[in-house]
């Protein structure tokens, strides 16, 4: 049997028209170079037939980098099937998989469901277990703590020492209740109205935020929310989740080079979805705690409304479209207030 | 679509490479076909808990190299999945070791970071050499031979000077990096060359800055006239950002390829802003609608467009190239190159 193709000797880039000769024992014996009228002998030579891949040319490589290329896929497949090495059968199995429409549909559905499971349950669950088992000193080191924020964003608080002491006295019994997370309240300015919890237990209230609240109960309800973040180790969880997400995306797209806008956007959206879930979890924690201490749940809703009005006034208010929620780190205020109402009943 | 399915018969075109000609690059892959390969890769990677990913990478790369044609011949990707698997295991082991040291002996981890800092240029050279050696065209492999000192300059010193001069020398850093990569690369025994100037790069940077300034000032001006414009300003900023990205890809790619030559053969590139923007927008839209399932087809569409804009102006036959001497690189060297794959 003769197969038409191209021969490249591996020493120069010259391509030569060639015919591959296969004898009756299904072994490659010669390559005939058609223009040079030359016959190269390949008896007893080792050769490797590259596995079939899509519509690409078929290649057979011989010793000393010699290469035969052709487009006659079926003949080459026959040649491969005559060779009984298990390696070749494995690779044609791959080609079979890739061209079986039923299998493709099934594996698409399987992959989509599997990935959904991983993203929706696997990653959050693993992150939760890992976060609660990371030793305390590493979770403190994992995230830039207060020092870094002090150098970059924060300025010293302008609240009067009396007011600061007042709030400290107000919250100290609740902080004592949470000794396991080692909470510590500090006041800073330099940022708009905000309260945040750092993984090492530091809770920051900004001046604008303190001035915005209209009652002590509101301050306490937000403190509970931040304690919820600490108790659930949300910061640590989020870092672990982001790392796992990145690894999965790199696995799926095959390499880091495609890690651009196309893959970056879904990663960002998922990260934000995780963040909103944490906020709801912290809200729930705060509401439960308020109930336990017989503080009105309304105070939490009031604090939320105050914050929203403040941000709308500052010109960074969220527009009320559903689209914008996907791009937000926090759930919509109306949703959070609904959660309060759900608790009240 | 069908023109890609049936490549012209290989035998009839031996004379095409003679004399002065402009040869086009052509990517003959197909989105649906690559999707099937991609989804099977993912399935097997999941079922083997990630071990198959080395084979998946090779199959993906082989698909893209083998479908890339210059004139009548295709490129080839030659790496062995086992090498890649070993490389990944080494990288994983190194990462775990680094974290363990970080937890139990934080003082040493700072030392390790410094050692890694000085090893990165070395790893970078190894990695590029690996990628080039694993790529071939017309059965001749590419090569790369860079020096540690130059790599150190390109990775650390030039970018740092760029930052210290508030960006004035940054175009130069980019130029130096491309020069380093190209001039140390070869096809067989023939070296590539790169001829671009600081001015070429500077103009692109200045234009990008200009787009940003004019766009920013315009939207600021409109806001002053009509405050309700604030409502759509995020959209304007996203559009501006997108335009900047597309502009940079188009100009830097065109500059890169038109500065690139191999002996007397010169490359050329004519990417267009509108065409590339269209490709990216379609890809982005379809990928979002299909929850990522369009990703492989998007990659094919992108590759097809970029290849269609590339040309090689030849001076003489492409048959004259000869292979470089065989390199016997120790197994570990090869795997290290793969483990720290920066390219």
Interface residues (C-beta under 8 A of the other chain):
Chain A: X4 X5 X6 X8 X9 X10 X11 X12 X13 X14 X15 X16 X17 X34 X35 X53 X54 X55 X56 X57 X59 X65 X66 X67 X69 X70 X71 X94 X97 X98 X99 X103 X104 X107 X108 X110 X111 X112 X114 X135 X138 X141 X251 X252 X253 X254 X255 X256 X257 X258 X261 X262 X263 X265 X266 X315 X319
Chain B: X5 X7 X9 X10 X11 X14 X28 X29 X30 X33 X34 X36 X37 X38 X39 X40 X41 X42 X43 X45 X46 X50 X53 X56 X57 X59 X60 X62 X63 X66 X67 X72 X73 X74 X76 X103 X106 X137 X138 X139 X140 X188 X230 X231 X245 X280 X283 X284 X287 X288 X291 X292 X293 X295 X298 X299 X318 X319 X320 X321 X322 X323 X341 X343
